[in-house]
Amino acid sequence: MLAAATLLAATSVGTRLAAHGDVTPQPVDTSALPDIGDAWVTHNPYRGNAKAAEIGKSAFGQNCARCHGLDAISGGIAPDLRYLELGDSGDEWFVQRFQHGSSRDGKVYMPPFGEALGQKAGWAIRAWLETRHTDD
């Protein structure tokens, strides 16, 4: 009985530490944002849009803060997105990760959110992240 309990505890702790777990993306209401079509754009069409940043802040809190930290202040596990380059060069990195996620050696470091949340939500998150940018 003790051996079974030890095995159960060891496997459940190992699973929690090694995986993202079952994460269900939370829907984001982007109906207040201008339509940008179905094909993914390469530059943020919502840069400087206050409504997009407001939606992005909420979307980040619901879908990204778990790993990237509240208010985008990372605790060290995932990249601190406040340091992401501003402008088009940062957009390129962001959209690639948002759409396709990140994995290495069969391990998922970030799940893909592009299909689940859509590009309007992604670019709204990016618009908010640019308001959080720091060089410090």
Beta strands, then each sheet from edge to edge (+ up, - down):
strand 1: 102-104
strand 2: 107-110
sheet 1: 1+ 2-
end
